[in-house]
Amino acid sequence: MNKRAHQHCLLAEHGGAARVRQLLSRELPALGWSVSDSYEICDFEPTGAEAAEAEAMRAEAAEIRGTETAVAESCGAEAESGKAAPEAAAGEGVAGEAENPALSGGNSLRQLDPAELGKTAGLALLCHLHSTADWPLACASLKAAGAPAFPVVVTLHDSGLLDGPGLLPERNFPAIAPAARLPGNYPPSPSIGDNPDTPYGPPAYPPCSAAPAARPPAFRPDSSVPLQEEAGESAQLRALLALRAWLVSPSAWLAGRLKKASGCSCRVIPNGVEPNPFDAQTARQRLGLMPNARMVLFTAHGGVLAGLKGAARWPHIWQAVKRAVPAAVGFMVGGETMRHHRDADLFEWPYVDREKMALLMAAADLLIYPSLADNHPLVVLEALSGGTAVSSYCVGGIPEQIRPGKTGLLAPVGDEAALIANSIRILSAPGWLREMGRAGRESWERHFRARQMAEKYAALYEQIIGSGLAGGPQNRCLPNCGLQGCGRGNLQQAYRRERP
């Protein structure tokens, strides 16, 4: 059997969901799965060879649409004439697959509106949905393609399906504006809001126009508040319930929140990253670092504008660390608003390519990651892969990545003084710093390799396809789901309790 999977994501290049999609697209073919990919928003500007490739892909997409139209018209004509036999009807999908160059070679990438997702994904054995700007629309398109008989895997890269768009800090912040669907452009980035009581300084974005009362109660790990019929949550949950989608979480933290909020279980598959190709000595030499320098790295998708990643506090944290560790050299990396700039021992860089980021990770002594809300961040895994210690807040799924005292140190979320003290403590103990780096790389090797992640997803795909659970309304739970009966049925019951 030719095993084909289609992956879909909101962004083409940046962000954790897009990165996981890319890693799976590279690893799954070696495990027997051909992969096609689609995205909704182009967050890069192709140039040179990339621009030519993009133009060829647009022409290919036009050819695909023409083929699909011709097949549809042919099928319609047969149905009208009453000559279509059941065997012929069953074979039409196979013919469509064979004529679709987007799936024949695997690893193709095309821009796709959520409303068109079902037409492309329906030609594969299953669809793996990572993120979208419009969950109800994407799910409706997949349902039209045959779901739930056609299996759909959904990875929860954040808690948006519980809390609304994106991850929310575990504090009482004002409302976060929902992202609008803006094809061809970045969606609006979330804001922390204009709260004079926040200890994290001024908001990274203009204050939201939505009043705080418009936001439903935030779910926290210890919350027993039921699902709320507010802020579009019901539409997203209804869409997934209709699909009977197979849910995956990279962290046990988010899986636990989902189960507590709804009674629904999901498979936990930790994120993974590729090996870092650089050794520390080579990387530091290429960056021109002195042997006694203590390199500190700050990085996040969005750079200093990444409000929920605590990036607005990077300068303050850096200044405190530099005062205590004079040999410290700082790098702040990421975001389109940042430009190459140097201020004494602090370097600011915009987005960099994968090779340059790997170089920075290998050269760094410490990653300071003051994220206020996170699931299972890839940047922490990249630090482990590069042999870099981590100083972060104890939030979300980060405690599942970092072993305190072994591969880094964790501070209570929002306790910036403790975060700074931990960072200084690590940088001031060279022997401990080196040991943390070695332990971090060993932890990555054992638990967080990209191939391990792909193997677990491939096993899930095989289990869904091979067990026949994708073919009807029967119990859709996996054998080890941990619930009596169907977890998705429990989710539906929880939802119905909110809709008497």
Residue, then its C-alpha position, 0 to 999 in steps of 0.5 A: m500500500n502506498k502510504r500517503a499523509h498530508q500535513h497542513c499548517l497556518l504559517a509556512e516557515h516560522g513558529g513551532a507548528a511550522r517547524v514540526r511540520q517541516l521536521l516530520s516532512r523530512e523524517l517520515p519518508a524514511l519510515g515509509w510515508s510519502v508526505s505532502d504539505s500545505y500552509e495558509i500564510c506565506d511568512f517568507e519572501p522567496t528570492g532567486a531559486e526559491a522564487a522560481e521554485a515557488e512559481a513552478m509550484r503555483a503552475e503545478a497547483a493550477e495543473i492539479r486544480g485543472t485535473e481535479t476539475a476534469v475528474a469531478e466533471s467526468c464523475g458527474a457525467e457518469a453519475e447522470s448517465g447512470k453508467a458508473a458501477p460501484e467498482a468504478a466509483a471506488g477507483e476514482g479516488v485512486a485515479g485522482e491520486a495517481e494524477n496528482p503530482a503534489l502527492s506522487g513525489g511527497n514533500s511538496l508544499r503549496q499555499l492553500d486556503p482552509a476551505e480547500l484543505g479537504k480537496t487536497a488532503g482527501l487524496a491521502l490516507l490521512c490528514h495531519l492538521h497542525s494549525t489553521a486560522d479558521w478551525p471550523l472552516a478547515c474542519a468543514s472542508l475535511k468533513a466534506a472530504g469524508a471525515p470521520a471515515f477519513p482520519v484526521v490527526v490534530t496536534l495541539h501545539d498550544s492551548g488555543l482550542l481550550d482557551g481561545p487563540g494561542l497560549l495564555p499566561e497563567r496570570n490574570f491578564p486582560a483579553i487577548a485579541p483573536a487572530a483574523r484570517l489575512p491570507g498572504n500576511y501575518p495574522p495579528s500578534p497577541s498582546i499582553g494588554d495594557n495592565p499597569d499592575t503587570p510586573y513584566g513592563p509595558p505591553a509588547y503590542p498596542p493594547c487590545s480593544a476587547a474588554p477583559a470581560a469578553r475573555p472566558p476564564a483561563f484554564r490553569p492546570d489546577s482549574s476545574v472550570p468547565l468548558q465555556e460557550e464564549a469567544g468562539e471556543s464552541a465552534q472549534l470544539r464542535a468542528l473537532l467533535a464532528l471530525r472525531a479527530w485523533l488528538v496529539s499533544p507534545s506535552a503531558w501538561l496540555a494533555g492533562r489540561l484537556k482531560k481535566a477540562s473535557g474528559c478527553s484523552c489524547r496521545v502524548i508525543p514529545n516534540g523533537v529536533e535535529p542534531n546540532p552539527f557544530d561543536a562548541q569550540t568551532a562555533r565559538q571560533r566562527l563567532g569570534l568569541m574569546p575563550n573566557a566569554r560567557m555567551v548568553l542567548f535570547t531568542a523567540h519567534g517574533g523577537v522582542l515583540a514576542g510578548l508571551k515569550g517575555a521578550a519585552r524583558w530581555p533588555h532588563i534581564w540582560q543588564a542584570v546578568k551583565r552587571a553580575v557577570p562582566a564576561a557575558v556576551g549577549f545575543m538577542v535573535g529573531g523577529e522582523t523588526m530587529r536589525h543587525h545591531r551591536d551595543a557594547d557586548l550585546f548583539e541584536w539579530p533578526y531572523v536567521d537561517r537554521e544553520k546560523m541558529a544551530l551555530l548560535m546554540a552550539a556557541a552559547d553557554l546559556l539560553i535564557y528563555p523567560s516565556l510566560a506561556d508555553n507548551h513544549p517549545l522547540v527552542v529549548l530542545e534546540a538548546l539541549s541538542g547544542g549542549t546549552a544550559v537553559s534558564s527558564y520559568c517553570v511553565g507549561g510543558i517546559p518542566e518536561q524538558i528541563r531537569p532542574g540542576k541537571t540540564g538547567l534551572l527553572a524559576p516560578v513563572g513571573d519571578e524575574a528576580a529568581l530567573i536572573a539569580n538562576s542565570i547568574r548562578i549557572l554562568s558563575a560556575p564553569g564546571w557546572l555549566r559544562e556538565m549541564g551542557r553534556a547532560g542536555r545533549e544526552s537528554w536530547e539524544r535519549h528523548f527529543r530527537a526528530r527521528q524519535m518524534a517521527e517514529k511515534y507519529a508514524a506508529l500512530y498513523e499505522q495504528i489508525i490505518g491498520s486497525g480499521l478505526a478510521g472507517g466508521p462511527q465505532n469506538r475511536c479510542l486507541p487501546n492505551c487511551g486510558l479511558q473506559g469507552c470513547g474519550r471523544g464521547n466523553l468530550q461530546q458529553a462534556y460539551r452537551r452539558e454546556r448546551p442543555 
